[in-house]
Amino acid sequence: MKTIIEPFKIKSVEPIKFTTVAEREEILRQGGYNIFMVPAEDVVIDLLTDSGTSAMSADQWAGIMRGDESYAGARSFYRFQDKVRELTGLKHIIPVHQGRAAERILFAIAGGPGKVVPNNAHFDTTRANIEFSGAQAVDLPTAVGVDPDAMDDFKGNINIPALREFIEKTGAENIPLCMITITNNSGGGQPVSMQNIREAKEVCKEHGIPLFFDACRFAENAYFIKLREPGYADRSVKSIVREMFSHVDGATMSAKKDAIVNIGGFIAINDDELALKARNMLIITEGFPTYGGLAGRDLEAIAIGLEEVLDEHYLQYRIRSTAYLGEKIVAAGVPILQPPGGHAIYINAKKFVPHVPPERFPGQSVTVELYRHGGIRGCEIGSVMFGRRDKEGKFIPAAMELVRLAIPRRVYTQSHIDYVVEAIIEVYRNRDKLPGYRIIEEPPLLRHFTAKFEPIV
């Protein structure tokens, strides 16, 4: 059969509230034209993030009822620990309440002034936690990885020659660890090849630098390797995952992505001393090492989700349904980052609204209009999120101006996606009318979450 269907049945539903354009215009005004400030009940289709927004399975809900809420040594922790070890092969498994907690603990220990952390592309919270420690976050994407129009199987790869040069220039003693984000979220949800992971490990090993994954979407990355990398077509996704993790010394993960849960995460580390420091920090800030800020029921749900995400029928549906959205809007002329990624479609806002310069935030313009017109909530990943000013006050734009439409797992059907397609095309046809935006209020870190904007008319 050619038709790929959702590999699940719908057992529980939640009603969608429909709003008018006039109502949404007022909601935007009250929220300072920041889509994060829009109440969720006033969103028709919510593609803001795939983090913690997915639908859990019947088995996961049953696991929640089995959750052991003992403060120390709960059965649920050991199930969680065993599953993470089974997949990663890493020695020390430390639960946390979400990915940024893992980042905060890791870089509070490994970061600090004078330290520099390279990555294929740091996502926003990773970069913020590194910089909050006093360290510097550096992106080392490949040239094809920052070309939205280029077609390549593994645009998420870290730039190996640039990594070598960076280590030699910076000094290995100033690099506490190197990271690779799988899949590369800031780079368009693009996968990283096994060869690239292997080569990065070789470079790091030569210089005595630990290699870590930001492993939020490890299963999607593994499935892309199965589909695209020679020698892996007949391998199971689980075996590919094991091979991926065999090349790293540690990982952070937000379980809110590929563990298909609403909260949770972990740090996995081989180094005994680093793990001891991480557990000490965990006790101070998150909780006892066998619960780490999570309820036992959450640990149960994660353990089950980490198994379910490896189902290849699910992964086939997941990757294909994302590509479906991309193909439909591209056919209507809408520019996107090519090829479609695993968890999201990234609209190329620079080409969508070429009359809006980077300092007027083209991604914000498109994001606001998608909500105003169709009640669709996306996320700007451009100069609002990553733009900055140098010491002289000169504006430095982000490498790409994107709007991410992140698809929650097991939540929306094809008809929902068809609605999104229709709305995007209608906005695109009227793109010449879209204004730029200026920031009128912003915090010092992660400004995209709470900044306030106004349209430039």
ABEGO torsion letter per residue (X at the ends): XABBBBABBBABBBBBBBBBAAAAAAAAAAAGGBAAABBAAABABBAABABGABBBBAAAAAAAAABBABABGBAAAAAAAAAAAAAAGBABBBBBABAAAAAAAAAAAABEBGBBBBBABBBAAAAAAAAAAGBBBBBBBBAAAABAABBBABAABBBAAAAAAAAAAAEAAABABBBBBOBBAAAGGBBBBAAAAAAAAAAAAAAGBBBBBBAAAAAAAAAAAAAABBGAAABBAAAAAAAAAAABABBBBBAABAAGBABEEBBBBABAAAAAAAAAAAAAAAEBAAAGGBBAAAAAAAAAAAAAAABAAAAAAAAAAAAAAAAAAAAAGBBBBOBBBAABBBBBAAAABAABBAAAGAAAAAAAAAAAAAGBBBBBBBAAAABBBBAAGBBBBBABBBBBBBBBBGABBAAAAAAAAAAAAAAAAAAAABBBBBBABBBABGAAAABBBBBBX
